Amino acid sequence: MKKLLFLIFFITNIAISQEGNIKEIQILHWNDFHARNTTYQVTKKDSLDNPYKVTVGGVSGVLGYLNKYRDANTLLLNGGDDFQGSPISTLTKGKSQIELLNLYNLDAFVLGNHEFDYGENSLDSVLKIANFDYISANVFFTNENRTFAERFVIKEINGVKVGIIGLTAFDLKTLVLPKNVDEIEMLNVDTVITQSVKLLKESGCDIIGLLTHIGVENDRILAAKYYGDIDFIIGGHSHTPLFRAENVNNVLVAQAGSYGRWIGRVNLKVDIDRDTVLEFKGRLIETIYDSTINDMNAELIVSNMLKDIEPQLKRVIGVLESDWVRAYDEEFNLGQWEADVVRQKFNTDLAFLNAGGIRKGLSKGDITVGDIWEVNPFGNTIVKFEVSGASLKKMIHNNIKQRVMEIKEIGSSDMLVASGILVKYNSGKIIDGDEDFIEEIKVNGENVDDNKTYTIGTNNYMAAQFKKYFGDIGIDIIVNDTNILDRDLFIEAVEEQKTINSILEKRIIDSTPEKLK
């Protein structure tokens, strides 16, 4: 019996008695598209471990594959973060993405954190042209005294009444520039789920699901907690490709990676007399370019959107002699190059950037204006501030400790990208609760002087979220905004350097990295 139950769990298949009024429905889904409107290449390996490239994604690919598998019994759901990631999204403040989402005949779209990157009022305005239902139960728009979107939607598919509750990233206020969400309040998640479930049951829903942009770990937590009320969770935010949907307490949990490389396909058998999911299974389908599948009309629409800005974006501004590697929770040469540019341009002692703000690596070869836009899509400005050596030590202490604990607890953490500084620390001591874990901090080759004033360059997002990255150092920093966009600065630097060969340096060094494995 235990073996049978394990097998059922492993293949994400629930089987109960199939007596009753059984209906079959399908859910197609994708998430975290990030305005990757055109197709792009990825590297795969064949059975002999030889690398080869395939073309995937783009609006034409995602829409084409969705249309291939869609039928009359299909729900089409999007897990958010369609905005931000390519120049057209930034230049139109997301309008391009709403216009393209209108092509899909979506049943529901949950608001992601990047939908708020151009401000809550801009988002509220551009959503007015949406021809689809957009939802979020936990984002409250204080200036209008309402939730920013509908809390849930009800869809009837093949005789099955499906309630779908939307949830946006719980830490939205720290993921977006504060000025862009200053009229937003995040509501208690347990409260909004409980209230919404009650209303959906009163409305006669046969099954209830969550459409979330909160990350797969939070999806699993909610599935374990609300298994008595929730039947499925379609997620986003963590960019996790769940190639087989998970079974968490008989709740299906699915997510389709990112950038339109995959779409998710979920099949459900529902007993509508008992309001019960009898069976489910889910998998991912890779959107490999196929002229018989890709939607050529969508490709033409995207092409027309880009034609006015394409010549400027394709302008070659330099040559890269070594790959620019992008990482998240470790040091990488692209981030160090950008941090060095900030420090040198503004003649500061140090520069700090957040790895999460750098969104794309680049293979060696020509560097175009469009490449820099895609590497740095957020349009952050560079700011400067001053701290004493003593305060700098607190900043580094807090950042390193927080990062180590996040890696221990959840497996990853936004790496501090640094220039002008060398830090050595002992992660083993942090894990063991020893606060004396910093072994060395040098700025430009010299030990930090507690009484000296140090100048720091960073972006306005990190400055606005100072405590998120550097904790409470006991003082308020005074920030001076240069009003220079980071990408403009980096475009200028590439043009000046012309040929770039970025070599990775060890600047933040853990003397006991095995403790984190």
Secondary structure, 3 states (H helix, E strand, C coil): CHHHHHHHHHCCCCCCCCCCCEEEEEEEEECCCCCCCCCEEEEEECCCCCEEEEEECHHHHHHHHHHHHCCCCEEEEECCCCCCCCHHHHHCCCHHHHHHHCCCCCCEEECCHHHHCCCHHHHHHHHHHCCCCEECCCEEEHHHCEECCECEEEEEECCEEEEEEEEECCCHHHHCCHHHCCCEEECCHHHHHHHHHHHHHHCCCCEEEEEEECCHHHHHHHHHHCCCCCCEEEECCCCCECCECEEECCEEEEEECCCCCEEEEEEEEEECCCCEEEEEEEEEEECECCCCCCCHHHHHHHHHHHCCCHHHHCCEEEEECCCECCCCCCCCHHHHHHHHHHHHHHCCCEEEEEHHHCCCCECCEEEEHHHHHHHCCCCCEEEEEEEEHHHHHHHHHHHHHHHHHHHHHHCCCCCEEEECEEEEECHHHHHCCCCCCEEEEEECCEECCCCCEEEEEEEHHHHHCHHHHHCCCCCCCCCEEEEEEHHHHHHHHHHHHCEECCCCCCCEEECCHHHHC
